[in-house]
Amino acid sequence: YAELQELVALVEQGDVDLHTSRYDLGDVNTVAEKLEHGEIDGRAVITP
């Protein structure tokens, strides 16, 4: 729990950059391929 609090504090201070990309559900196969080949930096979020 202490590590989570430390992470939250770092994010609030702007010391952590979160890389998130959104993709449509219809692109799930393309996104899976990109993840497999290391072409996505951070997280890929699939939305309906």
Jmol script that loads the backbone (N, CA, C; Angstrom):
load data "model"
ATOM      1  N   TYR A   1       0.820  -1.201   0.000  1.00  0.00           N
ATOM      2  CA  TYR A   1       0.000   0.000   0.000  1.00  0.00           C
ATOM      3  C   TYR A   1       0.860   1.259   0.000  1.00  0.00           C
ATOM      4  N   ALA A   2       1.980   1.217   0.687  1.00  0.00           N
ATOM      5  CA  ALA A   2       2.873   2.377   0.751  1.00  0.00           C
ATOM      6  C   ALA A   2       3.421   2.713  -0.630  1.00  0.00           C
ATOM      7  N   GLU A   3       3.717   1.687  -1.430  1.00  0.00           N
ATOM      8  CA  GLU A   3       4.230   1.927  -2.781  1.00  0.00           C
ATOM      9  C   GLU A   3       3.182   2.603  -3.654  1.00  0.00           C
ATOM     10  N   LEU A   4       1.921   2.233  -3.478  1.00  0.00           N
ATOM     11  CA  LEU A   4       0.844   2.861  -4.236  1.00  0.00           C
ATOM     12  C   LEU A   4       0.739   4.337  -3.870  1.00  0.00           C
ATOM     13  N   GLN A   5       0.824   4.640  -2.596  1.00  0.00           N
ATOM     14  CA  GLN A   5       0.775   6.034  -2.161  1.00  0.00           C
ATOM     15  C   GLN A   5       1.939   6.828  -2.751  1.00  0.00           C
ATOM     16  N   GLU A   6       3.108   6.216  -2.788  1.00  0.00           N
ATOM     17  CA  GLU A   6       4.274   6.883  -3.361  1.00  0.00           C
ATOM     18  C   GLU A   6       4.072   7.132  -4.855  1.00  0.00           C
ATOM     19  N   LEU A   7       3.522   6.150  -5.560  1.00  0.00           N
ATOM     20  CA  LEU A   7       3.256   6.308  -6.987  1.00  0.00           C
ATOM     21  C   LEU A   7       2.250   7.426  -7.236  1.00  0.00           C
ATOM     22  N   VAL A   8       1.184   7.466  -6.461  1.00  0.00           N
ATOM     23  CA  VAL A   8       0.171   8.514  -6.608  1.00  0.00           C
ATOM     24  C   VAL A   8       0.804   9.882  -6.379  1.00  0.00           C
ATOM     25  N   ALA A   9       1.658   9.997  -5.389  1.00  0.00           N
ATOM     26  CA  ALA A   9       2.330  11.269  -5.111  1.00  0.00           C
ATOM     27  C   ALA A   9       3.218  11.678  -6.285  1.00  0.00           C
ATOM     28  N   LEU A  10       3.935  10.730  -6.874  1.00  0.00           N
ATOM     29  CA  LEU A  10       4.791  11.031  -8.024  1.00  0.00           C
ATOM     30  C   LEU A  10       3.971  11.502  -9.218  1.00  0.00           C
ATOM     31  N   VAL A  11       2.824  10.860  -9.442  1.00  0.00           N
ATOM     32  CA  VAL A  11       1.947  11.258 -10.549  1.00  0.00           C
ATOM     33  C   VAL A  11       1.419  12.666 -10.306  1.00  0.00           C
ATOM     34  N   GLU A  12       0.979  12.944  -9.089  1.00  0.00           N
ATOM     35  CA  GLU A  12       0.452  14.268  -8.759  1.00  0.00           C
ATOM     36  C   GLU A  12       1.510  15.361  -8.930  1.00  0.00           C
ATOM     37  N   GLN A  13       2.766  15.034  -8.685  1.00  0.00           N
ATOM     38  CA  GLN A  13       3.859  15.998  -8.831  1.00  0.00           C
ATOM     39  C   GLN A  13       4.280  16.160 -10.290  1.00  0.00           C
ATOM     40  N   GLY A  14       3.766  15.302 -11.147  1.00  0.00           N
ATOM     41  CA  GLY A  14       4.126  15.365 -12.559  1.00  0.00           C
ATOM     42  C   GLY A  14       5.425  14.652 -12.881  1.00  0.00           C
ATOM     43  N   ASP A  15       5.882  13.794 -11.977  1.00  0.00           N
ATOM     44  CA  ASP A  15       7.140  13.078 -12.176  1.00  0.00           C
ATOM     45  C   ASP A  15       6.982  11.775 -12.948  1.00  0.00           C
ATOM     46  N   VAL A  16       5.751  11.413 -13.285  1.00  0.00           N
ATOM     47  CA  VAL A  16       5.489  10.178 -14.022  1.00  0.00           C
ATOM     48  C   VAL A  16       4.646  10.523 -15.242  1.00  0.00           C
ATOM     49  N   ASP A  17       5.104  10.102 -16.397  1.00  0.00           N
ATOM     50  CA  ASP A  17       4.338  10.292 -17.626  1.00  0.00           C
ATOM     51  C   ASP A  17       3.596   9.000 -17.948  1.00  0.00           C
ATOM     52  N   LEU A  18       2.289   9.101 -18.073  1.00  0.00           N
ATOM     53  CA  LEU A  18       1.485   7.933 -18.418  1.00  0.00           C
ATOM     54  C   LEU A  18       1.173   7.984 -19.906  1.00  0.00           C
ATOM     55  N   HIS A  19       1.506   6.919 -20.610  1.00  0.00           N
ATOM     56  CA  HIS A  19       1.266   6.837 -22.048  1.00  0.00           C
ATOM     57  C   HIS A  19       0.102   5.883 -22.284  1.00  0.00           C
ATOM     58  N   THR A  20      -1.021   6.441 -22.704  1.00  0.00           N
ATOM     59  CA  THR A  20      -2.220   5.650 -22.947  1.00  0.00           C
ATOM     60  C   THR A  20      -2.794   6.026 -24.302  1.00  0.00           C
ATOM     61  N   SER A  21      -3.097   5.010 -25.095  1.00  0.00           N
ATOM     62  CA  SER A  21      -3.724   5.223 -26.401  1.00  0.00           C
ATOM     63  C   SER A  21      -5.053   4.489 -26.428  1.00  0.00           C
ATOM     64  N   ARG A  22      -6.069   5.130 -27.003  1.00  0.00           N
ATOM     65  CA  ARG A  22      -7.397   4.516 -27.109  1.00  0.00           C
ATOM     66  C   ARG A  22      -7.622   4.003 -28.520  1.00  0.00           C
ATOM     67  N   TYR A  23      -8.266   2.856 -28.587  1.00  0.00           N
ATOM     68  CA  TYR A  23      -8.579   2.237 -29.870  1.00  0.00           C
ATOM     69  C   TYR A  23     -10.009   1.725 -29.841  1.00  0.00           C
ATOM     70  N   ASP A  24     -10.647   1.724 -31.000  1.00  0.00           N
ATOM     71  CA  ASP A  24     -11.995   1.177 -31.120  1.00  0.00           C
ATOM     72  C   ASP A  24     -11.952  -0.343 -31.041  1.00  0.00           C
ATOM     73  N   LEU A  25     -13.028  -0.924 -30.573  1.00  0.00           N
ATOM     74  CA  LEU A  25     -13.128  -2.373 -30.444  1.00  0.00           C
ATOM     75  C   LEU A  25     -12.874  -3.069 -31.779  1.00  0.00           C
ATOM     76  N   GLY A  26     -13.296  -2.454 -32.863  1.00  0.00           N
ATOM     77  CA  GLY A  26     -13.097  -3.042 -34.183  1.00  0.00           C
ATOM     78  C   GLY A  26     -11.636  -3.147 -34.593  1.00  0.00           C
ATOM     79  N   ASP A  27     -10.761  -2.426 -33.898  1.00  0.00           N
ATOM     80  CA  ASP A  27      -9.331  -2.441 -34.212  1.00  0.00           C
ATOM     81  C   ASP A  27      -8.540  -3.382 -33.308  1.00  0.00           C
ATOM     82  N   VAL A  28      -9.222  -4.231 -32.571  1.00  0.00           N
ATOM     83  CA  VAL A  28      -8.560  -5.058 -31.561  1.00  0.00           C
ATOM     84  C   VAL A  28      -7.476  -5.956 -32.159  1.00  0.00           C
ATOM     85  N   ASN A  29      -7.689  -6.510 -33.333  1.00  0.00           N
ATOM     86  CA  ASN A  29      -6.675  -7.377 -33.933  1.00  0.00           C
ATOM     87  C   ASN A  29      -5.425  -6.588 -34.316  1.00  0.00           C
ATOM     88  N   THR A  30      -5.621  -5.412 -34.865  1.00  0.00           N
ATOM     89  CA  THR A  30      -4.491  -4.554 -35.227  1.00  0.00           C
ATOM     90  C   THR A  30      -3.715  -4.143 -33.982  1.00  0.00           C
ATOM     91  N   VAL A  31      -4.431  -3.799 -32.937  1.00  0.00           N
ATOM     92  CA  VAL A  31      -3.796  -3.394 -31.680  1.00  0.00           C
ATOM     93  C   VAL A  31      -3.002  -4.557 -31.092  1.00  0.00           C
ATOM     94  N   ALA A  32      -3.560  -5.753 -31.135  1.00  0.00           N
ATOM     95  CA  ALA A  32      -2.857  -6.930 -30.619  1.00  0.00           C
ATOM     96  C   ALA A  32      -1.548  -7.148 -31.374  1.00  0.00           C
ATOM     97  N   GLU A  33      -1.576  -6.978 -32.683  1.00  0.00           N
ATOM     98  CA  GLU A  33      -0.356  -7.122 -33.483  1.00  0.00           C
ATOM     99  C   GLU A  33       0.670  -6.052 -33.116  1.00  0.00           C
ATOM    100  N   LYS A  34       0.201  -4.819 -32.947  1.00  0.00           N
ATOM    101  CA  LYS A  34       1.108  -3.733 -32.575  1.00  0.00           C
ATOM    102  C   LYS A  34       1.749  -3.998 -31.214  1.00  0.00           C
ATOM    103  N   LEU A  35       0.963  -4.485 -30.262  1.00  0.00           N
ATOM    104  CA  LEU A  35       1.502  -4.813 -28.945  1.00  0.00           C
ATOM    105  C   LEU A  35       2.541  -5.921 -29.049  1.00  0.00           C
ATOM    106  N   GLU A  36       2.235  -6.919 -29.850  1.00  0.00           N
ATOM    107  CA  GLU A  36       3.127  -8.061 -30.030  1.00  0.00           C
ATOM    108  C   GLU A  36       4.482  -7.630 -30.605  1.00  0.00           C
ATOM    109  N   HIS A  37       4.452  -6.621 -31.474  1.00  0.00           N
ATOM    110  CA  HIS A  37       5.675  -6.154 -32.130  1.00  0.00           C
ATOM    111  C   HIS A  37       6.316  -4.957 -31.425  1.00  0.00           C
ATOM    112  N   GLY A  38       5.801  -4.602 -30.261  1.00  0.00           N
ATOM    113  CA  GLY A  38       6.383  -3.508 -29.493  1.00  0.00           C
ATOM    114  C   GLY A  38       6.176  -2.138 -30.108  1.00  0.00           C
ATOM    115  N   GLU A  39       5.094  -1.984 -30.867  1.00  0.00           N
ATOM    116  CA  GLU A  39       4.832  -0.726 -31.561  1.00  0.00           C
ATOM    117  C   GLU A  39       3.959   0.242 -30.768  1.00  0.00           C
ATOM    118  N   ILE A  40       3.558  -0.153 -29.572  1.00  0.00           N
ATOM    119  CA  ILE A  40       2.730   0.718 -28.731  1.00  0.00           C
ATOM    120  C   ILE A  40       3.509   1.032 -27.464  1.00  0.00           C
ATOM    121  N   ASP A  41       3.660   2.326 -27.205  1.00  0.00           N
ATOM    122  CA  ASP A  41       4.361   2.784 -26.017  1.00  0.00           C
ATOM    123  C   ASP A  41       3.331   3.005 -24.914  1.00  0.00           C
ATOM    124  N   GLY A  42       3.436   2.282 -23.829  1.00  0.00           N
ATOM    125  CA  GLY A  42       2.489   2.434 -22.732  1.00  0.00           C
ATOM    126  C   GLY A  42       1.351   1.443 -22.824  1.00  0.00           C
ATOM    127  N   ARG A  43       0.157   1.921 -22.559  1.00  0.00           N
ATOM    128  CA  ARG A  43      -1.035   1.073 -22.514  1.00  0.00           C
ATOM    129  C   ARG A  43      -1.934   1.318 -23.703  1.00  0.00           C
ATOM    130  N   ALA A  44      -2.576   0.263 -24.141  1.00  0.00           N
ATOM    131  CA  ALA A  44      -3.591   0.367 -25.185  1.00  0.00           C
ATOM    132  C   ALA A  44      -4.935   0.073 -24.539  1.00  0.00           C
ATOM    133  N   VAL A  45      -5.877   0.985 -24.699  1.00  0.00           N
ATOM    134  CA  VAL A  45      -7.210   0.829 -24.121  1.00  0.00           C
ATOM    135  C   VAL A  45      -8.192   0.631 -25.263  1.00  0.00           C
ATOM    136  N   ILE A  46      -8.913  -0.488 -25.219  1.00  0.00           N
ATOM    137  CA  ILE A  46      -9.919  -0.805 -26.235  1.00  0.00           C
ATOM    138  C   ILE A  46     -11.270  -0.327 -25.719  1.00  0.00           C
ATOM    139  N   THR A  47     -11.964   0.490 -26.527  1.00  0.00           N
ATOM    140  CA  THR A  47     -13.272   1.006 -26.121  1.00  0.00           C
ATOM    141  C   THR A  47     -14.340   0.549 -27.109  1.00  0.00           C
ATOM    142  N   PRO A  48     -15.553   0.299 -26.600  1.00  0.00           N
ATOM    143  CA  PRO A  48     -16.633  -0.161 -27.491  1.00  0.00           C
ATOM    144  C   PRO A  48     -17.111   0.932 -28.434  1.00  0.00           C
TER     145      PRO A  48
END
end "model"
wireframe off; spacefill off
backbone 0.3
color backbone group
